[in-house]
Amino acid sequence: MVCPKCKMEYEDWVRECSDCKVPLVTDRELAEMEEEKRRQRREERERKIQEKMEVSVEDIREWGKDISEEELALEEAEFNRELENLENRKKGWERMDRRLSRMILGIVGGALLLMGAGVVLGLLGRA
């Protein structure tokens, strides 16, 4: 037997959860109850989505009447400007990435060169 509230398991002869004070159910009943809750939540989500997306063809035609060809052209031009700005920013980041890569490579190369010079000088100092 299982408590449907806290999910604590009990022996078969126990009929009520000692903590929650609710009647116990079998594992099968619990699974059925949880499946029913999941089904209800899924249906509720689907209903909310459907409500938000419910638009009739008449609504779309009505909205289209409010937009002139000039406004549509302006919207398209603004969209294209924003797209171009995004592409330019992406190119800028790519250039910066290349510069940083070269700088890091230079720093690592210089460090290796200094380490090599230190090893050579150390060997020459021993001789």
HELIX and SHEET records of a PDB file:
HELIX    1   1 ASP A   27  MET A   53  1                                  27    
HELIX    2   2 VAL A   57  LYS A   65  1                                   9    
HELIX    3   3 GLU A   69  ARG A  126  1                                  58    
END                                                                             
